[in-house]
């Protein structure tokens, strides 16, 4: 069998597939609520590296070319809530690289207050946020906020939420998204989620977290590698590759129920799942007919249909946002490069080569607007590249040497990827202009295989 080139595949293929079956137990976990998660954790006390240890630590460097200064006052009544919403909001704004926090000096201001916007402008804030958190019936909380433009001296609106305790974090993220969109004119991604794989010792976990790496919940635990997680367009399911059967097979995991469905266990390798934009299909790389080729299956695994037709290795398929094309990696030209073919397959048109800079380019990911291609190029190491599909211009976004598995944020402004820093496998995110960077790492162990989820429905 010819060796596949993707870095995550290389690490997975090195794994010893001959462990006894008793050591390859895999446990899916429902993500419907905290109670279900805690029940699972109580039953798995031997797992020292559970979700509590899987929170990602975030380190931020660099800023955007210009930053809007924002002052977020402490929300009135916030001390009564189990979450510090203003701390989460401020952290989100700082992570954006495009908004800068102005110290509110300990001020607590409700959204209903008569705000002296001139005083906040004199402190250097172009925008000001006030809000409140109030206990409501049934153990819920009412969260209100209002955003102001201090330069123009006007309100930019606000929202009110009545939420359960477990929804307070995501509510803070939604408030940060509102601020981001009102001030920058584009949707924020703070309320989106990440999926990634942690490895501590010989134990692998598929985790789902908030976009800041917090609130991590275990979806799956295995003694065998888990790779290539891929979010469904509605954010309700994650497809992934598991090696628990001594070979790679593809599952789809329902996050609400914790149930998973085996969608591809064809002869040979089953790998690299990617959802169609309408969620009806998965593109896969299968080797059932010999060399690895690109196939399409229905979301339940039925209706297997071959799409690529070459004597080479074709893998890592990705649908274009409009669903009309599939980008994939192929060595049909002698070395791995990225190609594009009609979503109906090569019978509908010959695949066209897309990447020409560099002799080794893999792992295509298309921006949500379809204008940019992110990929990994071997040039003094494996580095994240961004190509403008309209003119072919390529920009190198990182200075690390072991990048892999890029994934666009839902707004297309940031790219999440895996890399190595200080000898450890970590996740990193970079803005598409290369100015803002984040490193997300575990307290112990390695983290890899990231996938950035869609906008919340």
C-alpha positions as semicolon CSV with decimal commas, in nm:
position;residue;x (nm);y (nm);z (nm)
1;X;0,000;0,000;0,000
2;X;0,130;0,345;-0,086
3;X;0,192;0,572;0,213
4;X;-0,054;0,853;0,263
5;X;0,107;1,189;0,318
6;X;-0,112;1,390;0,554
7;X;0,071;1,448;0,885
8;X;-0,225;1,332;1,097
9;X;-0,240;1,012;0,896
10;X;0,128;0,951;0,951
11;X;0,086;0,977;1,327
12;X;-0,216;0,747;1,317
13;X;-0,048;0,488;1,099
14;X;0,240;0,465;1,345
15;X;-0,004;0,349;1,611
16;X;0,016;-0,022;1,696
17;X;-0,301;-0,174;1,553
18;X;-0,239;-0,509;1,722
19;X;-0,350;-0,424;2,076
20;X;-0,595;-0,670;2,233
21;X;-0,957;-0,585;2,168
22;X;-1,013;-0,547;2,543
23;X;-0,782;-0,246;2,540
24;X;-0,962;-0,076;2,255
25;X;-1,285;0,017;2,431
26;X;-1,451;0,325;2,290
27;X;-1,715;0,516;2,483
28;X;-1,945;0,776;2,332
29;X;-2,087;1,039;2,568
30;X;-2,406;1,244;2,514
31;X;-2,357;1,620;2,525
32;X;-2,718;1,708;2,596
33;X;-2,654;1,851;2,939
34;X;-2,422;1,889;3,234
35;X;-2,607;1,623;3,435
36;X;-2,542;1,357;3,172
37;X;-2,178;1,457;3,148
38;X;-2,128;1,449;3,525
39;X;-2,292;1,107;3,545
40;X;-2,048;0,977;3,288
41;X;-1,753;1,131;3,471
42;X;-1,863;0,971;3,796
43;X;-1,861;0,634;3,623
44;X;-1,514;0,695;3,483
45;X;-1,314;0,813;3,785
46;X;-1,011;0,623;3,662
47;X;-0,978;0,873;3,378
48;X;-0,743;1,129;3,532
49;X;-0,745;1,332;3,214
50;X;-1,119;1,395;3,182
51;X;-1,293;1,704;3,055
52;X;-1,189;1,908;3,357
53;X;-0,829;1,864;3,247
54;X;-0,909;1,914;2,881
55;X;-0,978;2,286;2,902
56;X;-0,756;2,474;2,659
57;X;-0,532;2,753;2,783
58;X;-0,526;3,050;2,543
59;X;-0,223;3,271;2,479
60;X;-0,276;3,571;2,248
61;X;-0,012;3,757;2,048
62;X;-0,037;4,030;1,787
63;X;-0,320;4,268;1,712
64;X;-0,509;4,390;1,408
65;X;-0,397;4,688;1,204
66;X;-0,645;4,899;1,399
67;X;-0,840;4,824;1,716
68;X;-1,163;4,976;1,842
69;X;-1,140;5,052;2,216
70;X;-1,436;4,911;2,412
71;X;-1,519;4,955;2,781
72;X;-1,739;4,682;2,931
73;X;-1,866;4,774;3,278
74;X;-1,939;4,503;3,533
75;X;-2,299;4,391;3,489
76;X;-2,529;4,482;3,776
77;X;-2,622;4,173;3,982
78;X;-2,352;3,963;3,820
79;X;-2,216;3,848;4,156
80;X;-2,535;3,645;4,207
81;X;-2,467;3,436;3,896
82;X;-2,231;3,136;3,878
83;X;-2,056;3,282;3,571
84;X;-1,870;3,612;3,539
85;X;-2,021;3,724;3,211
86;X;-1,821;4,044;3,175
87;X;-1,493;3,853;3,214
88;X;-1,597;3,619;2,932
89;X;-1,705;3,912;2,711
90;X;-1,378;4,099;2,768
91;X;-1,173;3,787;2,696
92;X;-1,365;3,731;2,371
93;X;-1,307;4,089;2,257
94;X;-0,935;4,060;2,335
95;X;-0,909;3,734;2,137
96;X;-1,050;3,902;1,829
97;X;-0,738;4,114;1,786
98;X;-0,962;4,385;1,640
99;X;-1,123;4,515;1,958
100;X;-0,930;4,646;2,259
101;X;-1,056;4,646;2,617
102;X;-1,055;4,973;2,808
103;X;-1,036;4,933;3,187
104;X;-1,377;5,033;3,332
105;X;-1,216;5,109;3,666
106;X;-1,440;4,870;3,857
107;X;-1,759;5,047;3,748
108;X;-2,087;4,854;3,763
109;X;-2,352;4,985;3,523
110;X;-2,691;4,840;3,433
111;X;-2,830;4,865;3,081
112;X;-3,119;5,071;3,218
113;X;-2,892;5,338;3,366
114;X;-2,863;5,691;3,231
115;X;-2,507;5,662;3,098
116;X;-2,274;5,961;3,070
117;X;-2,119;5,862;2,737
118;X;-1,890;6,165;2,738
119;X;-1,710;6,040;3,047
120;X;-1,645;5,704;2,884
121;X;-1,524;5,873;2,568
122;X;-1,280;6,076;2,778
123;X;-1,142;5,748;2,916
124;X;-1,052;5,647;2,561
125;X;-1,347;5,417;2,486
126;X;-1,516;5,445;2,147
127;X;-1,782;5,197;2,260
128;X;-1,936;5,119;2,598
129;X;-2,128;4,813;2,721
130;X;-2,362;4,807;3,022
131;X;-2,579;4,522;3,145
132;X;-2,744;4,329;3,425
133;X;-2,799;3,973;3,546
134;X;-3,116;3,905;3,745
135;X;-3,243;3,575;3,893
136;X;-3,567;3,461;3,728
137;X;-3,828;3,194;3,798
138;X;-3,735;2,829;3,774
139;X;-3,370;2,882;3,857
140;X;-3,314;3,081;3,540
141;X;-3,141;3,414;3,485
142;X;-3,242;3,721;3,288
143;X;-2,945;3,881;3,114
144;X;-2,976;4,224;2,954
145;X;-2,721;4,450;2,792
146;X;-2,690;4,763;2,580
147;X;-2,409;4,880;2,352
148;X;-2,328;5,247;2,301
149;X;-2,123;5,444;2,050
150;X;-1,953;5,707;2,266
151;X;-1,816;5,898;1,967
152;X;-2,160;5,958;1,814
153;X;-2,329;5,959;2,153
154;X;-2,593;5,703;2,061
155;X;-2,717;5,356;2,148
156;X;-2,634;5,069;1,914
157;X;-2,906;4,851;2,062
158;X;-2,906;4,556;2,295
159;X;-3,070;4,223;2,373
160;X;-3,236;4,037;2,658
161;X;-3,202;3,665;2,733
162;X;-3,374;3,436;2,983
163;X;-3,149;3,134;3,020
164;X;-3,063;2,837;3,237
165;X;-2,747;2,842;3,445
166;X;-2,578;2,613;3,191
167;X;-2,643;2,869;2,915
168;X;-2,474;3,165;3,082
169;X;-2,138;3,110;2,912
170;X;-2,283;3,091;2,563
171;X;-2,496;3,396;2,643
172;X;-2,178;3,591;2,719
173;X;-2,034;3,471;2,387
174;X;-2,351;3,586;2,207
175;X;-2,318;3,930;2,364
176;X;-1,956;3,947;2,244
177;X;-2,076;3,844;1,896
178;X;-2,332;4,126;1,900
179;X;-2,063;4,379;1,995
180;X;-1,826;4,245;1,729
181;X;-2,089;4,262;1,454
182;X;-2,218;4,608;1,546
183;X;-1,868;4,759;1,560
184;X;-1,702;4,572;1,272
185;X;-1,991;4,497;1,038
186;X;-1,942;4,120;1,023
187;X;-2,058;3,824;1,230
188;X;-1,857;3,714;1,530
189;X;-1,770;3,353;1,605
190;X;-1,742;3,358;1,984
191;X;-2,060;3,151;2,025
192;X;-1,937;2,879;1,788
193;X;-1,777;2,555;1,909
194;X;-1,457;2,363;1,847
195;X;-1,396;1,992;1,819
196;X;-1,050;1,847;1,874
197;X;-0,872;1,536;1,995
198;X;-0,663;1,517;2,311
199;X;-0,405;1,249;2,378
200;X;-0,285;1,185;2,731
201;X;-0,074;0,873;2,762
202;X;-0,244;0,610;2,547
203;X;-0,593;0,758;2,583
204;X;-0,763;0,957;2,307
205;X;-1,064;1,182;2,361
206;X;-1,283;1,365;2,113
207;X;-1,384;1,689;2,283
208;X;-1,632;1,966;2,208
209;X;-1,563;2,307;2,360
210;X;-1,660;2,671;2,336
211;X;-1,458;2,875;2,086
212;X;-1,228;2,989;2,369
213;X;-1,141;2,628;2,456
214;X;-1,343;2,634;2,778
215;X;-1,647;2,428;2,877
216;X;-1,490;2,121;2,715
217;X;-1,708;1,811;2,711
218;X;-1,605;1,459;2,620
219;X;-1,788;1,315;2,321
220;X;-1,582;0,998;2,286
221;X;-1,301;0,814;2,465
222;X;-1,084;0,549;2,300
223;X;-0,754;0,365;2,333
224;X;-0,718;0,397;1,956
225;X;-0,658;0,711;1,748
226;X;-0,947;0,942;1,661
227;X;-0,882;1,172;1,367
228;X;-1,043;1,403;1,112
229;X;-1,348;1,539;1,298
230;X;-1,585;1,726;1,066
231;X;-1,888;1,932;1,171
232;X;-2,224;1,895;1,001
233;X;-2,355;2,226;0,862
234;X;-2,619;2,251;1,136
235;X;-2,366;2,188;1,413
236;X;-2,564;1,892;1,547
237;X;-2,329;1,611;1,440
238;X;-1,959;1,542;1,403
239;X;-1,818;1,287;1,161
240;X;-1,480;1,139;1,251
241;X;-1,243;0,851;1,182
242;X;-1,184;0,586;1,447
243;X;-0,920;0,311;1,451
244;X;-1,095;0,095;1,713
245;X;-1,162;-0,175;1,449
246;X;-0,789;-0,209;1,370
247;X;-0,845;-0,001;1,059
248;X;-0,989;0,344;0,990
249;X;-1,368;0,358;0,974
250;X;-1,602;0,660;0,971
251;X;-1,866;0,736;1,233
252;X;-2,118;1,018;1,268
253;X;-2,175;1,127;1,627
254;X;-2,498;1,299;1,732
255;X;-2,397;1,552;1,997
256;X;-2,735;1,587;2,167
257;X;-2,801;1,217;2,222
258;X;-2,446;1,082;2,225
259;X;-2,549;0,816;1,973
260;X;-2,317;0,739;1,687
261;X;-2,371;0,574;1,352
262;X;-2,116;0,375;1,155
263;X;-2,139;0,526;0,807
264;X;-1,841;0,373;0,630
265;X;-1,666;0,044;0,696
266;X;-1,572;-0,046;0,341
267;X;-1,286;-0,278;0,256
268;X;-0,954;-0,104;0,321
269;X;-0,925;0,250;0,453
270;X;-1,221;0,477;0,523
271;X;-1,104;0,829;0,593
272;X;-1,127;1,209;0,563
273;X;-1,504;1,270;0,596
274;X;-1,639;1,606;0,476
275;X;-2,001;1,724;0,482
276;X;-2,182;1,869;0,184
277;X;-2,319;2,220;0,251
278;X;-2,677;2,088;0,271
279;X;-2,580;1,810;0,514
280;X;-2,718;1,536;0,289
281;X;-2,387;1,379;0,187
282;X;-2,039;1,299;0,307
283;X;-1,737;1,295;0,080
284;X;-1,487;1,029;0,188
285;X;-1,155;0,881;0,088
286;X;-1,190;0,503;0,040
287;X;-0,946;0,237;-0,080
288;X;-1,203;-0,035;-0,140
289;X;-1,119;-0,059;-0,511
290;X;-0,740;-0,035;-0,474
291;X;-0,576;0,306;-0,451
292;X;-0,745;0,558;-0,225
293;X;-1,004;0,759;-0,419
294;X;-1,275;1,015;-0,338
295;X;-1,628;0,881;-0,289
296;X;-1,961;1,023;-0,183
297;X;-2,213;0,858;0,050
298;X;-2,547;0,964;0,190
299;X;-2,529;1,096;0,547
300;X;-2,644;0,755;0,675
301;X;-2,370;0,574;0,480
302;X;-2,587;0,442;0,197
303;X;-2,550;0,517;-0,173
304;X;-2,172;0,481;-0,209
305;X;-2,056;0,648;-0,531
306;X;-1,704;0,696;-0,664
307;X;-1,616;1,053;-0,766
308;X;-1,246;1,067;-0,852
309;X;-1,095;0,840;-1,113
310;X;-0,719;0,820;-1,122
311;X;-0,445;0,564;-1,074
312;X;-0,295;0,782;-0,800
313;X;-0,396;0,857;-0,440
314;X;-0,690;1,099;-0,417
315;X;-0,785;1,199;-0,062
316;X;-0,890;1,479;0,178
317;X;-1,205;1,589;-0,011
318;X;-1,372;1,920;0,078
319;X;-1,693;2,058;-0,070
320;X;-1,698;2,416;-0,189
321;X;-1,948;2,634;0,004
322;X;-2,188;2,637;-0,293
323;X;-2,175;2,257;-0,317
324;X;-2,078;2,265;-0,683
325;X;-1,716;2,153;-0,650
326;X;-1,496;1,926;-0,442
327;X;-1,137;2,014;-0,363
328;X;-0,904;1,726;-0,283
329;X;-0,540;1,623;-0,255
330;X;-0,387;1,402;-0,523
331;X;-0,042;1,288;-0,630
332;X;-0,160;1,219;-0,986
333;X;0,103;1,467;-1,108
334;X;0,384;1,289;-0,923
335;X;0,366;1,480;-0,592
336;X;0,071;1,581;-0,375
337;X;-0,112;1,891;-0,494
338;X;-0,464;2,024;-0,454
339;X;-0,721;1,976;-0,730
340;X;-1,083;2,069;-0,791
341;X;-1,349;1,861;-0,964
342;X;-1,726;1,892;-1,010
343;X;-1,922;1,766;-0,709
344;X;-2,077;1,511;-0,947
345;X;-1,731;1,360;-0,994
346;X;-1,475;1,340;-1,272
347;X;-1,735;1,193;-1,503
348;X;-1,882;1,544;-1,500
349;X;-1,551;1,708;-1,585
350;X;-1,177;1,651;-1,547
351;X;-1,022;1,764;-1,219
352;X;-0,819;2,086;-1,243
353;X;-0,504;2,155;-1,046
354;X;-0,537;2,450;-0,805
355;X;-0,201;2,482;-0,625
356;X;0,117;2,558;-0,818
357;X;0,348;2,721;-0,564
358;X;0,559;2,455;-0,398
359;X;0,607;2,088;-0,474
360;X;0,405;1,944;-0,184
361;X;0,063;2,084;-0,090
362;X;-0,206;1,901;0,111
363;X;-0,511;1,940;0,339
364;X;-0,737;2,182;0,146
365;X;-0,997;2,389;0,331
366;X;-1,217;2,647;0,159
367;X;-1,325;2,971;0,326
368;X;-1,701;3,005;0,389
369;X;-1,730;3,266;0,113
370;X;-1,546;3,039;-0,132
371;X;-1,278;3,300;-0,205
372;X;-0,977;3,150;-0,027
373;X;-0,804;2,815;0,004
374;X;-0,613;2,725;0,321
375;X;-0,371;2,435;0,295
376;X;-0,045;2,293;0,429
377;X;0,270;2,324;0,221
378;X;0,605;2,155;0,278
379;X;0,855;2,439;0,261
380;X;1,119;2,415;0,531
381;X;0,863;2,221;0,733
382;X;0,485;2,196;0,708
383;X;0,339;2,549;0,703
384;X;-0,009;2,693;0,676
385;X;-0,071;2,881;0,351
386;X;-0,360;3,094;0,226
387;X;-0,432;3,120;-0,147
388;X;-0,658;3,378;-0,310
389;X;-0,859;3,167;-0,555
390;X;-0,929;3,465;-0,779
391;X;-0,565;3,532;-0,869
392;X;-0,360;3,249;-0,720
393;X;-0,166;3,472;-0,478
394;X;-0,032;3,275;-0,181
395;X;0,047;3,406;0,167
396;X;0,232;3,210;0,435
397;X;0,052;3,265;0,766
398;X;0,277;3,092;1,019
399;X;0,639;3,063;1,127
400;X;0,599;2,716;1,280
401;X;0,718;2,402;1,102
402;X;0,468;2,127;1,187
403;X;0,129;2,270;1,092
404;X;-0,161;2,045;0,995
405;X;-0,542;2,021;0,977
406;X;-0,650;2,380;0,901
407;X;-1,012;2,479;0,966
408;X;-1,181;2,811;0,890
409;X;-1,396;2,996;1,142
410;X;-1,755;3,037;1,028
411;X;-1,697;3,404;0,942
412;X;-1,385;3,322;0,741
413;X;-1,166;3,565;0,937
414;X;-0,964;3,311;1,137
415;X;-0,807;2,972;1,074
416;X;-0,765;2,707;1,342
417;X;-0,490;2,449;1,294
418;X;-0,269;2,203;1,479
419;X;0,103;2,254;1,523
420;X;0,388;2,194;1,767
421;X;0,525;2,450;2,012
422;X;0,799;2,370;2,260
423;X;0,783;2,002;2,173
424;X;0,410;1,977;2,246
425;X;0,118;1,929;2,010
426;X;-0,109;2,233;2,045
427;X;-0,383;2,412;1,856
428;X;-0,331;2,757;1,714
429;X;-0,548;3,015;1,544
430;X;-0,437;3,292;1,312
431;X;-0,634;3,572;1,150
432;X;-0,639;3,555;0,772
433;X;-0,434;3,876;0,756
434;X;-0,171;3,706;0,974
435;X;-0,174;3,979;1,240
436;X;-0,343;3,803;1,532
437;X;-0,235;3,467;1,671
438;X;-0,353;3,242;1,951
439;X;-0,207;2,923;2,094
440;X;-0,444;2,682;2,269
441;X;-0,279;2,412;2,478
442;X;-0,370;2,156;2,743
443;X;-0,226;2,155;3,093
444;X;-0,084;1,812;3,009
445;X;-0,082;1,592;2,703
446;X;-0,121;1,678;2,337
447;X;-0,410;1,826;2,143
448;X;-0,463;1,794;1,768
449;X;-0,720;1,733;1,491
450;X;-0,911;2,062;1,525
451;X;-1,233;2,151;1,349
452;X;-1,413;2,484;1,393
453;X;-1,790;2,449;1,407
454;X;-2,051;2,647;1,214
455;X;-2,259;2,939;1,337
456;X;-2,502;2,828;1,606
457;X;-2,853;2,765;1,476
